[in-house]
Amino acid sequence: MFKRIDHIAFSVKDRQKSIDFYETYFGFQKYFEHDVPGIPELEKVVYLRLGDTILEFEHWTDNRQNNGYHFCLISDDFYSDYLRLKNAGIPVVFEPHVPSPRIPEEKGWMRVLFRGPDNELIEIRG
């Protein structure tokens, strides 16, 4: 049986800008990067970690883009994290709201969606 998602990967336009964004505002830390021999359009792959959550950034020199993806981070201080990100000027797509629970155990949590530097959606829930 599957246990969890290992990592989430997406293309970034500016590798260093994306690294700085996720380290500064979300607490991720870069821990590994490598070249991909045989694929000249793929300049570099970088991995960032937050606990057991891993983000993989692919930097393509031919400007290919991914659309329609998002990831979700759990917050232990939802409102403070929301205000910190909003006050930093990170675009809010959906303001904080209480979603309909998918199962009864999910009652009472909040969610908000932000937009990252490569147009990715970043969901925060808590």
N, C-alpha and C positions, 0 to 999 in steps of 0.2 A: 504494500500500500504506500501511496505517497504520503509524506509527512509535512512538507512545507515547500514554499517556493525557495529555490536556492539563490537566484539573482534575477534582476530585471535589467534588460539592456535596451539602450536606444542611441540613436545617432545624435551627435552634437555638432554645432557649427563652429564653436570656439571652445576647444577642450579646456583651456585654463579658466575661462570665464565660468564654465559649468562646474569645474572642480571648486573654484572659489565660492560660488553660489551655494553649493550643497555643504561645504565645510562651514561656511560662515553662518548660514541661516538654519541649518538642520542638524549640525553636529557630526556629519559623516567625515571620515578620514581616509585619504588616499592611502592604499597599502600595496598596490602592484600596478605595473603597466608593462606592455610588451608590444613589439612590432609583429606583424603577421606576414611572414615570408610567402611569396607567391601571389599576394593580392596587393598590387602596388597602389590601388585607390584607397586602401584602408591604412591610413598613416599610423595610427596608434590605437590601442585598446587600453583603457584605464579602469581600475576597479576601486570603488570606495566602499567603506564598511561603516555600519551603525549597528552595533551589537551583532545579531545574526543576519541582518539585512544587508544585501550587497547590491550596489548599482554598478552596471558596466556601461561605460561610455565608449562608443565607437566614433572615431573621427575620420570621416571619409573625405578625401580631397575632391571628389566629384560632386559635392554638395547634395548628396541624396538625403532625403528626409523621411522620418517616420511620422505618421499622424494617427490620431485616434487612440492613444494609449494614456494610461495614468497609473499611478501607484498610490498607496495609502499608508500613512504613518499613524501609529497610535500615540496619543499625547497623554501624559499624566497631569498636565496643567493646560487644558484646552484653551480657555479664554486668554490666558497670558501668552501662549504661543500664537494664537490668532492675532492679538494686538501687536505683538512684536513683529510678525511678518507683514502685517498690513501697514504698520508705521514705518517699516523699512522700504515701503513702496512696491512691494511685490503685488502684482495685480490679483484682485479677488474676482473669481468667476461666479461663485455662489457664496453669499454671506452665510454665517453660521445658522444652522437650522436643525431641527430634530426630524430625522427621516423616519419613514414607516419601518418598523422592525421586520426583518426577513423571517425571524423566528422569535418566540416570546422572550427568550433570554437576552435579546438585543435591545430591549426597551431602555429608554432614558439616556442614550448617548447623543452627542451632537456631531455634526460634520460641517466642514467648510472646504471649498476648493479654491486653490491658487493656480496661477499660470507661471511656469518656469521659463528660463531664458531661451529654450528651444521649442516653445509652444506646448510643452508637456503639461498635463494636469497633475497637480499634487493635492491629494485629498488628505485632510487631517481629521482624525476622529478622536473623540475622548468623552 
